[in-house]
């Protein structure tokens, strides 16, 4: 078991890769009663084309399989895993994103037993034709719920506008039709390929004894047979740098219209700049330019172009990346035109030393705040780890960023062909 | 065993300071609460106030300067807002800052944060006895947009309509977000009058949670907050929730139609029980068995067994006699879903639940309670709720009360909770 101390932030992480390939991280905290565990597979809504384990030919599964699988994994032949966690005083959940699926629980009781339950239910699938059919009614209602939410519609619409082929274009939930077409066989194919321990990470944070916990995990894993790890081959069509469509309009019954602007990351930059710098710089720059202390916010707000709902985010993934800026907008076209103009003006701006220092301080404070929460540390640590980065070492990396490299990054950050707009207008 | 919570309070500068020292956080959380009664004629102004205050203070007169100040405090998180708690309206300002001990060469973050909080709430930008006209007009537009966009959130719309119907004429009916029709009459002057009145009459509480020292914090607060509140304050110190409950009506059904894919079936019940009542713990356990989570009767039957909904559950307001069962269903499944929901409720009344269900739900509630106590805002919410509900229960007593709830208590509570109104928001073309 490896032990890594992070002195500036007072944390210790114990880790080990088990014989079957499972990566385990333990972050014990003194004086904490709660414990949070997350078991994550590197498989999400994006992963639709791949070579199945034991196969040689590429297969393509229906949209929404990863999410469907997540729902069905809780159901066992003779019991329900939710129920089992509840019997043991834990509260469990799961989520599927474009790139990963996570099964998690938090508890103050029966900690070791709940960890075993987490490992056992995820590692023993039971899918039948009957239960797969039954789940469709529930998932279709989930999709219908989102269909009535304008914020959801605009966030899906902007991905469709930005991307030609990439899996991120598809809704994680799938469409009503694709959900209806999913079979038990699809679930098993994905399960066998992506739920091998070597494609998964277990992270536990909170009040527990790390030595004892590692033993419990090892004993559980040594009692199960797994095939040797195999490399997973996934297929993505080459994605052009330019957006698929510069403008997309969704018409639905709303009282308040919306607009979102997406900036697709340049494929060449993705290949040439380390991911950790893309993650940090995209986030910090967006925050600097569009945050409340930035050069644009006050004027846009005073002019009524944006309101309280104004928000932005960025996501720098391994093979793609984007930033989004969105708001309620009385006039979605005026909002979009204004943001686009601002975005295109950014490449000529140079940050001052003062602004750069403030930007770093803000990012460091935000990270420290997040580290209060066991869930935030665990979820982030796994995400960064799966991409070859260390979440708990971001602060020194931020401190070492230079003004020169940041200004150089700004110069090629945004170009017009990589900007798309999606509007929700009242029908 | 160590006590779960050490709350120390002291009256200082006309406000009540609550310090909850805790070594588990890397930050200090500061929360200022200003409590007044919900009134129809002031609610829109009270809802507007935090938004106007957020736009800048005397020293930091616009959002850019204010935001820069927050950045200098290591990205301190500031939030201002209003909320309804029973029949009270609470204006809450909170600031969360990194604990200075994690950052080299920093020893004034807490002092600076408290000063900034004071600036924002108590030293606003006022000229000639009025808030800045442009800011007020701009924020009126913000409220207008917010009220309209609430109409697009069907789940909150259904809840709002249900409460409208159940509490017609009662203060609880008043919407914390305000009313669009009031906006035209609000000016910088009228808003300043509301603000002064609130400083004069409302109850003010300041909470601090973190790895902090009481004597140091008390000294800082007495220095920074001196002179912010008028000396001759009339404090309306009514502690218990207003309990003038309307009698339950019997199963009134209301159906409204909009263009949507998923229908919202929300059912309102009278609990006849609020925080601080001896059988409050029984209400918590009853709600948990009925619709508290994925092990509840509603989840297991409406969702898992009959595949009728993705979300279904129940929740109650601790300070008002209200419990709501909510679900999102296909429009054509209305009758079936209603019948199953009522059946699950009847099953608890007729003692149809296992010891295991009872015990698991009690454990879940207790574990959830412990988990909340490990979040700064969870600790603040709990201690503030106790003050509002006039309860002096320690966390240990709260846990013991849940533990002591018996099967008979749950059955009795199921009879005490009465169905009042069924509200259905469904699609335009019935299928």
Interface residues (C-beta under 8 A of the other chain):
Chain A: X8 X9 X10 X29 X31 X32 X33 X34 X80 X82 X83 X86 X87 X89 X90 X91 X92 X106 X107 X108 X109 X134 X135 X136 X137 X138 X139 X141 X142 X144 X145 X147 X148 X149 X150 X253 X254 X255 X256 X291 X292 X293 X294 X297 X298 X301 X302 X304 X307 X308 X309 X328 X330 X358 X359 X361 X362 X363 X364 X365 X366 X368 X369 X371 X372 X373
Chain B: X23 X24 X25 X26 X27 X51 X62 X63 X64 X66 X67 X68 X70 X71 X72 X73 X74 X75 X76 X77 X96 X97 X98 X102 X103 X134 X138 X141 X142 X145 X146 X148 X149 X151 X152 X153 X154 X258 X259 X260 X261 X262 X293 X294 X295 X303 X304 X307 X308 X309 X310 X311 X328 X329 X330 X356 X360 X363 X364 X367 X368 X370 X371 X373 X374 X375 X376
